[in-house]
Amino acid sequence: MLMDGRPLGDAAAAGGGRGPLDISRKVVQDAIQRVVSALSGDERALTDGRDPLAVLEGIVTSVHADVQNGGSAVSSDDVLERVFRLSEGDARLLVFYRSQAVLRSCWPHRQLETGDVESEERRAELFAELLDSSAGWDQMQHLMLLLQAWPPPTSPAADASAESPWVKLTRAILSLHGTGGDGDGVIDVGGEVLSMCRSLQPTKHKLPVECIREISGLLLQQAGLLLPALKLMTESSDEQLTALALDRIRGVDKVDESNCDEELLALLLDAGLLIRCVGTAFYPRLAEHLLAHHQEKGWDVEEVCREMRAAGRPAEAGRCCWPTGAPTRASSPSTARSPSSGDGCDRAGGGGVASPGGQSEAESQPGHLSPILPAHP
């Protein structure tokens, strides 16, 4: 099924169910082994006399699509290097065949010679040639496949963030901002760049932080791409990018779907940035998201409140959690203090919703966390 171009998940399910890593890897290994045998002259390896390069292209495309959709069982590394113990000559040959498969799919008139991909310098020249002639989303996707088919660049010039082929490809992708995607509607270029960076994370092509900084800067230069830029910077674990993300967050006057969603809120909370977002338009959304999802996400509300107080933010600690009734995981006797204890949990001014009986909505629900949050800006 994988050799027919079917999704990796379908092929793995046919082999015993999607999920276990060994199943997906075995499916890929078997498919690649047949292609290699066919390229070595075994006419029985592939049925119906199919072109081995066309079959290889389908395998690579299926694996790439699986990674782009969040799969992690098999990466491009698994397909060619980790699945097999290749000699240096075999590895060079396989790079050539993979490159040829990509070119035949998208640049059929470009004849590829072995010398075109035999060295890093020649590969860089080929990439530049193809990039200059590419103007559509389909070509950009095939350039992603091509870069993953090659060994990561090691030259000092390629190490410079601005000269990285992935940064150059990002620039080209962003040039499609606001354009159509081969009849499939407007391309979400910000989301595509973010997905590209994430898909490279578990592979040998993982981008260095310098490239992430450069790509983040390119996203920030484009109108309407603040949201993917904030996500990329927040999940980078780089303090410089974190500081830049917080600076951009502080500059947002109104939070809406163009600059915030649940994924970003979760990333900010995972990174422990709630306190550093106090005073921004994002803070009410973050506090609400914390209280609504702390159990499923494993966020410790009580610890957040302690950190707020330690940081000199007792009012915000009160807004994050106002425990009522019996203590819960996110509340304890030490945090379940009355408004007069200095938490800033002023019931009159805390924004609680009153019930017909005179109690706040939180007081009418014992045992639950009651957020006292400022109104959305």
N, C-alpha and C positions, 0 to 999 in steps of 0.2 A: 504493500500500500504506500509506503514511504517513497519507493522508487517511481510510483505513479504520480507523485506530486501531492499526495494527500497529507493533511496535517499530521505532525508528529504524534499528537495526542490520540488520533484515530488509529494510527499504526501501533502505538503502544498498547491501546485498549484491546486491539485484536490479538496482541501477543500475551495478554493476561491481565489487562487492567492498567489504567493510567495511575501513576503515583510513584512506585518504587524506582529508584534511579537505575538499577540494573536492567530493568525491562526496557526503558527508553534507550539506554546505551547499547543494549544488545541489538535492538532494532536497527539503530544507526550503524553499528559495527557490521552486522550482516549485510546491510545494503551497500556500504562502502566496500566491503570485501568482494562483493559481486562485481562492482564497477572496476575495481583494481584488477580482478581476474580477467574481465572483458578487455580492458586496456592492454593486458599482457598477452592477449590472443586466444583466450578461452571462449569459443563461440557458444558454449553451453551456459555461460554465466548469466546471460540476460536472454529472456524470451522474446520472441517476435522480432528479433534482429534490431532492437532499439539501439540508438546512438548512446554509448557510455557517457559522453560529455553532457548530453541532454538529461540523462538520468542523474548525473552528478549535480547538475544545476538544480534539478528539482529537490534533491536531498538538502543541498545547502540552503535553498530558499525556505524549505519547510522548517529546518532547524533555526534559521534566522527569525522566521515569523514566530516560532515558539518562544524564543528569547524575548522578542519585542512585546509579546503578550504576557510576559512575566514568568515564563517557564525557566527553570534552573537545572533541570535534570541533565540536559545536554547543552553544551555551548559549541561554538565553532572550534574551540580548542579540542573538545572531546572528539569532534568529528574526524579531525585529521592528525592531531598529535597524540592525544591521550589514549585514543582508542587503539592506535597502532604504535609499535616501536619502529620508527622509520629510520633508515640510513640517511646520510646527508644527501646522497644522490636521489633517493626516493622522495625525500622531502622537497627537493628542488623541482622534481618532476610533477609532484602533486600540486605545488604552488602554480606551476605553469598550467596544468589541466584546470584547476579551479579558476584561474584568471581567464582562461580561454572560454570556459563555460559562461562566466559573467559577461564577457565581451560579446559572445555570440548571441546572447539574449537581448542586449540593449544597443550594442554597436556592431551589428552584423557585418558591416563593410570594413571594419578595422581588422586587418589580418595580424594576428599575434605571432611573434617569433619567440623562441626560447630566450634569446638575448634581451628581449624587452623586460623580462622580470628576473634576470639572473643576479642582479645586484641592487642594492638599495638606491643607488643613484639612478639607475635605469627605471626602476619602479616609480621613483619620484617624478621622472620625466613623463612616464606614461600617465600617471595620475593627473599631472598638470595639464597634459594634452586633453584628456577626457573631461576634466573639470571645465576647461575653457569652452568645450563644445557642448556642454550640458546646460539645458535651460528648463527642464521639466522635472516634476517630482519623481517619476519613474526612474529617471537617470540618477537622481540623487540617491535613491534607495539602492540602486545597483553599485554606486560608488561606495556606499557603506559596506556592501558585501565584498567588494574588491579589496578594500582596506583590511577587512578581517581575514581575507584569504592570504594576506601577506604577513611576514614576520613584522613585529613592531619596529619602527625606525629607531636607530641607535646613534645616528650622526649628531654632532653638536648643533648643526643647523636645524635639524628636525626637533631637537629637544627644546629649542626656543619656542615659547608658547605661540607666538604669532606665526611661526613657520610650521607648526604642527599640521599635518594633513587633515586632522579632525577639526581643527579650528578653521582651516580654509574651507572645508566642506560645510561647516556651520554657517559661515558667511554666505555661501552659495544658497543654502537652504533658506536662510532668512531673507534672501533677495526675492523669494517666492511669497513673502508675507502679503496676504490679501488677494492672492491669485488662486485660480482654480486648480484642482488636482486631477488632471486628466479626465475630466467629466464627472468627478466624484464630489464636486462642491469645493468650497474654500478649504485650503490646507491649514490645519492647526500647526503652524511651523514651530511655535513655542513648545507645544506638547511633543512634537516629533523630536526636537532637539533634546528635550529632557529625557524622552524614552531612549534615544540613542546613547546618551551619557550613562544612563542607568544600565542599559544592556551590556555595556563594556565593563562595568564594575567587576563582575566575577571572572573576567577573562584576562589573558595576558596583555590585552589592549587597554587595560584600565588607565584612564586619563590621569596624569599627574595634576596636583593641585594648581600648578601654574596655568594649565590649559583650562581647568574649570573656572579659574578667575577670568581668563580671557573670554571664554564662552559666556559667562555670566554678564560680563561687560557688554558683549554684543547683544544679548537679550535685553538688557536695560536700555540700550540705545533705540530699541524699536518700540513705538507706541503700542500699548495694549498687551505687552508681554511681561508685565511686572510679576504676575502670578507664577509662571514657570521659572522666572529668574529667582524669586524668593525661595521656591522649593529647592532649586539646585544649590543655592548658597547655603540654605539651612541644613541640608543633609550632607554637606561637604565635610563637616567637623573641622573646618578651617576657621581659626579665630578672625582672621582678616575678612573672610567672606561673611562670617556671622555678624561682625560689626557693621559691614556694609548693608546686610539684610536688615538689621535693626534700624540703621539710619534711614533706609527707604521706608520701613514700616512707620517710623515716627513722622515721616512726611506725608502720610496718607490721612486725609481729613475725613473721608467717607469710605466705609468698608462695604464692598458689594461683590458680586460674582466675578467681576473682572480682576480683582486683586486678592480674593480670599475664597477658600473652600475648605471642606472638612479635612482634606488631606494635608493642606498647609497647616491648619490648626494642630493636627496631630503631630506633624513634624516639629513644630515650634515647642509643643509640650514635651515630646520625646527628647528634644535638645535641652530641656530645662530652662527655657527662655521666658517663662511666664512673668517672672519678676522684672526682667529687663524690658518687658512690654507694658508695664504699668504706666498709665498716663497717655497711652496711645489709643487710637480708635479701635485697635485690634483687641485690647484687653477684655472688654465685656464678652466678646465672642469666645475668647480663649477660656475665660472663667466658666462660661456656660458649657463649653465643650468638655472641659475638665470634669465638671460635675455630672454631665450626662453620660460620659463614657469611661469614667475612671475605673469601674469594675472590669469591663471587658479589655481595657488597654493596660491595666495594671498600674495606673498612676496613683500614687499615695497622696490623697488630699490632705491628710493630717500633716504629713511631712512638708507639703507645700505651705500650709498655714504656719508651721514653725519657721520655715525659711523666710516667709513674709515678715513675721514678727522680728526675727533676727536681723532682717535688713531694714528695720525701722518702718515697716509698713503695716501697722496693726489694723488700720481701716480696711486695707485691701485684703488682709487675712480674714477679717470678718465677712467681707463680701464673697470671698471664695468658699467659705463653708460656715454655716450657722447651724450646728447640730441641735436637734431637739429630741426629747425623749431619751431612750436608752442609747448608750454609746454604740457606735458602729466602727467599722474598720477605719473610716475617715474621721472619727470623732472619739474623744476620750475625755475623762473627767477634767484633764488639764486644759482641754480646748473648749469644753462645754461651759463657758463662763457667761455670767450675766452681762448685759450691756454696760453695767457700771464698772466692769473689771478692766476697762481700758482697751478692749479689742476693737473698738470702733463699730461694734455691732449695734447701732442705735436703731431700735425697732421703729421709732417714729419717723426717722429720716432714711431708713435703709432701703426703701423701695419695696417692702413686702406687700403682698396683695391681701387686703382684708377680706375676711369671710363675713357672711351675714351675721354670724354670732358674735362679732366683735373681735374674734381672733384672726391672726394672720393666716393665710393659706397654709404656711408651713406649720403653724401651731396646731392646725386641724389634722395634720398627718404625722402622728408620733412615729419616731424611729427613722424618719427620712431626713436626708440632707436638704436644707432649705437655702438656696442661694439668695444673697442679697446683692443684687447687681445694679449698677447704674444703667439708665436707659441707653439704648443704642444711639450713637451719634447720628 
